[in-house]
């Protein structure tokens, strides 16, 4: 499985397994792929789309990968764990972080030191046999996606405009978009898949991003500066839900490995 890891600043720890580093924003690293080389000068994505700034660079780098090979795009703080599950009824309120029950665990928080010492037994590096899609465990949060936006003070119009562009890009159908209001299950938009699946989705996502940026972008304040990133995450989540539940796509889920020095899950205010 080809792993692209996106970072906006020099990492405080070494990533011990094979990967390609993609840097975003002003951060450059010798030997890494720099996303700014693949962005049009008239699109200043900055923090607005966070990890998704790396899409054009990754699509270019993977041009020669076979369609049936496997690929993933990850943020530098989050990797796939090894606790696989075909149960898609995981609750947001059950064992959201470290747990005595690995089967229920959603996020396993590790220190950088633990990553160095235990990555071979804790981090999933290859696609499980017999599956085309690997996702983090879905969350049933008891509130539909529209309500999530209202509760979190995120701008609902960003999501509504994004959904319209997603339909026009062929990412989701108008019927699926219409069901979004009643969907209370979300996936963190981190997944691994066959190269063709990944390429087809992210070519459309990039069209959505650039079209949205040109026609609908409103600069937000504070953490909501990343509101368009939140919108893209939800659309990818909706797309994955449609594949898994609507098309019975051969998928499996797993826990997430999150790296934090203080063993606490901290929301990234800057960067990816």
C-alpha positions in Angstrom: 0.0 0.0 0.0 1.5 3.3 -1.1 1.3 5.8 1.8 1.3 9.6 1.2 1.7 11.5 4.5 0.9 15.2 4.5 2.5 17.7 6.8 2.4 21.5 7.2 5.5 21.7 9.5 8.7 19.8 10.3 7.7 16.7 12.2 8.6 16.3 15.8 9.0 12.5 15.3 10.3 10.2 12.7 7.7 8.2 10.7 9.3 4.7 10.9 7.6 3.0 8.1 7.9 3.5 4.3 5.9 6.5 3.0 6.2 9.5 0.8 6.1 12.9 2.5 4.0 15.7 0.9 4.4 19.2 2.4 1.8 21.9 2.3 1.8 25.7 2.9 5.2 27.3 3.2 6.8 24.1 4.6 9.4 22.5 2.3 11.5 19.5 3.1 14.5 18.1 1.0 13.4 15.0 -0.7 9.6 15.6 -0.1 7.0 16.3 -2.6 6.0 20.0 -2.3 2.3 20.6 -3.0 2.8 24.3 -3.9 4.5 23.2 -7.1 1.2 21.8 -8.3 -1.2 24.6 -7.2 -2.3 27.5 -9.5 -1.1 30.9 -8.3 -4.6 32.2 -8.2 -5.7 29.6 -5.6 -4.4 30.5 -2.2 -5.7 27.5 -0.3 -3.5 28.1 2.8 -5.3 26.5 5.8 -8.7 26.5 4.0 -8.5 23.0 2.7 -5.8 21.7 5.1 -4.7 18.2 4.0 -6.5 18.4 0.7 -4.0 21.0 -0.6 -1.9 17.9 -1.4 -4.3 16.4 -3.9 -2.8 17.6 -7.2 0.7 16.7 -6.1 -0.4 13.2 -5.1 -2.4 12.6 -8.2 0.6 13.6 -10.3 3.0 11.4 -8.3 0.7 8.3 -8.6 0.1 8.6 -12.4 2.1 5.4 -13.1 0.7 3.3 -10.3 -1.4 0.3 -11.5 -5.2 0.7 -11.1 -5.3 -2.4 -8.8 -2.5 -1.3 -6.5 -3.5 0.3 -3.2 -3.0 3.9 -1.9 -3.8 6.1 1.0 -3.4 9.8 2.0 -2.9 10.4 5.7 -2.2 13.4 8.0 1.1 13.1 9.8 -0.6 12.5 13.2 -3.0 9.7 12.2 -2.4 6.2 10.9 -4.4 3.0 10.6 -4.5 0.7 13.6 -4.8 -3.1 13.5 -8.1 -3.7 15.2 -10.2 -4.6 12.1 -13.9 -4.8 12.3 -16.8 -5.4 9.9 -19.2 -4.0 12.5 -20.5 -0.6 11.3 -22.5 0.3 14.4 -19.7 1.9 16.5 -21.0 4.7 18.8 -19.3 8.0 19.2 -19.9 7.7 23.0 -18.2 4.3 23.3 -14.5 4.2 23.9 -13.7 7.2 21.7 -10.0 7.1 22.8 -7.9 4.4 24.5 -9.9 1.5 25.7 -9.4 -1.8 27.5 -11.5 -3.3 24.6 -9.5 -3.0 21.4 -12.5 -4.2 19.4 -14.5 -1.1 20.5 -11.6 1.3 20.5 -12.0 4.1 18.0 -8.8 6.1 18.5 -5.6 4.7 20.0 -3.5 7.6 21.2 0.3 6.8 21.2 3.3 8.9 22.1 6.0 9.4 19.4 8.2 7.1 21.5 5.6 4.4 21.4 5.3 4.8 17.7 9.0 4.2 17.3 8.9 1.1 19.5 5.6 -0.5 18.6 4.7 0.5 15.1 5.2 -3.0 13.7 2.5 -4.4 16.0 0.2 -1.4 16.2 0.1 0.2 12.7 -1.6 -1.4 9.7 0.5 -0.9 6.6 -1.2 -3.1 4.0 -4.7 -3.6 2.8 -6.4 -6.6 4.4 -6.9 -9.4 1.9 -10.3 -9.6 0.3 -11.2 -5.9 0.7 -11.1 -2.9 -1.7 -11.7 -0.2 0.9 -10.3 0.4 4.4 -11.8 3.1 6.5 -11.5 4.2 10.1 -14.4 3.0 12.2 -17.6 4.9 11.5 -19.2 7.0 14.2 -22.9 7.0 15.1 -23.2 10.3 16.8 -26.9 10.6 17.4 -27.2 13.8 15.3 -27.6 14.1 11.6 -25.0 15.8 9.5 -27.0 19.0 9.2 -27.4 19.2 13.0 -23.7 18.5 13.4 -23.0 21.7 11.6 -25.5 23.7 13.7 -24.2 22.3 17.0 -20.5 22.9 16.1 -21.2 26.4 14.8 -19.8 25.5 11.4 -21.4 27.3 8.5 -24.2 25.2 7.0 -24.2 27.1 3.7 -20.6 25.8 3.0 -21.9 22.2 3.2 -25.0 23.0 1.1 -23.0 24.6 -1.7 -20.5 21.8 -1.5 -23.2 19.1 -1.8 -24.5 20.8 -4.9 -21.0 20.8 -6.5 -20.5 17.2 -5.4 -23.7 16.2 -7.3 -22.5 18.0 -10.4 -19.0 16.4 -10.1 -20.6 13.0 -10.0 -19.3 12.2 -6.5 -22.7 11.6 -5.1 -26.2 11.4 -6.6 -28.9 13.9 -5.9 -30.8 11.1 -4.1 -27.9 10.5 -1.7 -27.5 14.3 -1.2 -31.2 14.4 -0.3 -30.7 11.7 2.4 -27.8 13.6 4.1 -30.2 15.5 6.5 -31.1 12.2 8.1 -27.6 10.6 8.2 -26.2 10.4 11.7 -23.3 8.1 10.8 -20.0 9.7 9.8 -16.6 8.4 8.7 -13.5 10.3 9.3 -12.4 10.9 5.7 -9.3 8.8 6.0 -9.3 5.7 3.8 -7.2 3.4 1.7 -8.4 2.0 -1.6 -7.4 0.7 -5.0 -5.6 3.4 -7.0 -8.5 3.7 -9.5 -11.0 4.3 -6.8 -8.8 6.9 -5.1 -7.9 8.7 -8.4 -11.5 8.8 -9.6 -12.7 10.3 -6.4 -10.0 12.8 -5.8 -10.0 14.1 -9.4 -13.7 14.9 -8.8 -12.9 16.3 -5.3 -10.3 18.6 -6.8 -12.8 19.9 -9.3 -15.2 20.5 -6.5 -12.6 22.4 -4.5 -11.4 24.6 -7.3 -15.0 25.4 -8.4 -16.1 26.1 -4.9 -13.1 28.3 -4.2 -13.9 30.3 -7.3 -17.6 30.6 -6.9 -18.6 30.2 -3.2 -15.7 30.7 -0.9 -16.2 33.1 2.0 -13.3 33.7 4.3 -14.2 32.6 7.8 -12.6 33.5 11.2 -10.8 31.4 13.8 -11.0 27.6 13.5 -13.8 28.0 10.9 -11.1 29.3 8.6 -10.9 25.6 7.7 -14.7 25.4 7.0 -14.1 24.3 3.5 -11.9 21.5 4.7 -14.8 20.4 7.0 -17.1 20.5 4.0 -14.9 18.2 1.9 -14.5 15.8 4.8 -18.3 15.4 5.1 -18.7 14.9 1.4 -16.1 12.2 1.3 -17.8 10.7 4.4 -21.1 10.7 2.5 -19.5 9.1 -0.5 -18.0 6.3 1.6 -21.3 5.7 3.3 -23.0 5.4 -0.1 -20.4 2.9 -1.2 -20.5 0.8 2.0 -24.2 0.8 2.8 -25.7 1.4 -0.6 -23.5 -0.6 -2.9 -22.2 -3.3 -0.4 -18.6 -2.3 -1.4 -16.0 -4.8 0.0 -14.9 -2.6 2.9 -13.6 -3.1 6.4 -12.9 -0.6 9.2 -10.2 -0.2 11.8 -9.2 2.0 14.7 -7.1 5.1 14.2 -3.6 5.6 15.6 -3.2 9.2 16.8 0.2 10.5 17.8 0.4 13.0 20.6 3.3 13.6 23.1 0.8 14.2 26.0 -1.4 11.2 25.1 -4.3 13.6 24.6 -6.3 14.1 21.4 -5.7 17.7 20.4 -7.5 19.4 17.5 -5.0 20.9 15.1 -5.6 24.7 15.1 -3.0 25.3 12.4 -2.0 23.3 9.4 -3.5 19.9 8.6 
